[in-house]
Amino acid sequence: MSEAPVTTALERLLGPLRPVRVCQIGSLPELDLGTSAVLQDTVTELVRVEPADALLTLPELPIQDLVAIGRTLETMDCRSGDQLLAGLRDLYARRILLRLDPNSGCWDHQRVMAFGFQRLFTLTHEPHTTYYGFDLGNYKVTPDWLNPKNWANPEMFDRYRW
């Protein structure tokens, strides 16, 4: 299988930033994090965690710059998967690369998007796989109205009474 689409997705997720601490949960056969050109010369710590141990191991690790998840949610029940993604998103990782089989039970596009992930790309050939990314720095687009200029509306003080 070609590594090019996965490498492109990883580059898009990371941007100009390069991770120092990387954690891999499960297996990513399309991408070897240890030898990836994108991560070359920047990774000082690479930790591999088994999917069954992820919920217990992550609290013991320092915050990871990148967590790559592959073939993990497919092996978990929905509640444990929710706990894993929420924990990674909120506490344990700055960026997450998620590999997901679209036919993986309760895990569909909407459920993953509800956690703030963005679809990076989908492999259309076998095996059908979708890659999602989460970046803590830009997961939410700031709405147009949310700026200091529109908060007070001083030009409306004499016109309307609140």
C-alpha positions in Angstrom: 0.0 0.0 0.0 1.2 3.5 -0.8 2.3 5.7 2.1 1.9 8.9 0.1 -1.7 9.8 1.1 -1.1 9.1 4.8 2.1 11.1 4.7 0.2 14.0 3.0 -2.5 13.8 5.7 0.1 13.8 8.5 1.8 16.9 6.9 -1.5 18.7 6.7 -2.3 17.9 10.3 1.1 19.0 11.6 1.7 22.0 9.4 5.0 23.7 10.1 5.1 22.2 13.6 7.1 19.1 14.3 6.3 16.8 17.3 8.8 15.8 19.9 6.7 13.3 21.8 4.7 10.8 19.7 2.5 8.0 20.8 1.1 5.3 18.6 -2.0 3.4 19.8 -2.7 0.2 17.8 -1.3 -0.4 14.4 -0.9 1.8 11.4 0.3 -0.4 8.6 0.4 2.4 6.1 2.7 4.5 8.1 5.8 3.7 10.2 6.1 6.5 12.7 9.6 5.5 13.5 11.0 6.0 10.0 8.5 8.6 8.6 10.1 11.4 6.6 7.6 13.9 8.1 8.7 13.1 11.7 12.4 12.6 10.9 14.9 14.4 13.2 12.3 15.8 15.5 10.9 12.9 17.5 12.8 12.3 20.7 10.2 10.0 22.3 8.1 7.4 20.5 5.8 5.3 22.7 3.7 2.4 21.4 0.6 1.5 23.4 -1.6 -1.6 22.9 -5.3 -0.6 22.4 -6.4 -2.6 25.4 -4.0 -0.7 27.7 -4.6 2.8 26.3 -7.0 4.1 28.9 -4.7 3.0 31.7 -1.4 4.0 30.1 -2.2 7.5 28.8 -2.6 9.2 32.2 0.9 8.1 33.2 2.5 9.7 30.1 3.3 13.4 29.6 1.2 15.3 27.1 2.0 14.0 23.7 2.6 16.3 20.7 1.1 13.7 18.3 -1.0 10.6 19.0 -1.6 8.2 16.0 -4.5 5.8 16.5 -5.0 2.8 14.2 -7.2 -0.3 14.4 -8.1 0.6 18.0 -11.7 2.0 18.1 -12.8 -1.0 16.0 -11.8 -3.3 18.9 -13.4 -1.2 21.7 -17.0 -0.8 22.7 -18.5 2.6 22.0 -18.2 3.9 25.6 -14.6 3.0 25.9 -13.9 4.6 22.5 -15.7 7.7 23.6 -13.5 7.9 26.8 -10.4 7.4 24.8 -11.1 10.1 22.2 -12.3 12.5 24.8 -9.3 11.9 27.0 -6.9 12.3 24.1 -8.6 15.4 22.9 -9.0 17.1 26.3 -6.0 15.9 28.3 -3.3 13.8 26.6 -2.6 15.1 23.1 -2.1 18.3 21.1 -2.7 16.6 17.8 -4.4 13.3 16.9 -4.3 11.3 13.7 -7.1 8.7 13.6 -7.3 5.8 11.2 -10.8 4.4 11.1 -12.5 1.6 9.1 -15.8 3.0 8.0 -17.5 -0.3 8.8 -16.6 -0.4 12.4 -19.8 -0.7 14.3 -20.8 2.4 16.1 -18.0 4.5 14.7 -19.2 6.5 11.8 -18.4 9.9 10.3 -20.8 11.9 12.5 -19.7 10.4 15.7 -16.0 11.2 15.0 -16.9 14.7 13.9 -18.8 15.3 17.1 -15.4 15.0 18.9 -14.0 17.9 16.8 -12.1 15.9 14.3 -11.7 16.8 10.6 -11.7 14.3 7.8 -8.3 14.4 6.2 -8.9 11.9 3.4 -10.5 8.5 2.6 -8.8 5.6 0.8 -11.3 4.5 -1.9 -9.4 1.3 -2.7 -9.2 -1.7 -0.4 -9.0 -1.5 2.5 -11.5 1.4 2.7 -10.1 3.6 5.4 -10.8 7.1 6.5 -8.2 9.3 8.2 -9.3 12.0 10.6 -7.2 14.7 12.4 -7.6 16.8 15.5 -5.5 19.8 16.2 -6.1 21.5 19.5 -4.9 24.8 18.1 -7.4 25.1 15.3 -10.3 22.7 16.0 -12.9 25.5 16.2 -13.2 28.2 13.6 -13.8 31.6 15.3 -17.2 32.9 14.2 -17.3 36.3 12.5 -19.4 37.9 15.3 -17.0 36.9 18.0 -14.7 39.9 18.1 -14.4 43.0 20.3 -15.8 45.2 17.7 -19.3 43.7 17.9 -19.6 43.0 21.6 -20.7 46.4 23.0 -22.4 48.0 20.0 -22.0 51.5 21.4 -23.7 53.0 18.3 -26.9 51.3 19.5 -26.9 52.6 23.0 -29.4 55.5 22.3 -31.6 53.4 20.0 -32.5 50.3 21.9 -33.1 49.6 25.5 -32.1 46.2 26.8 
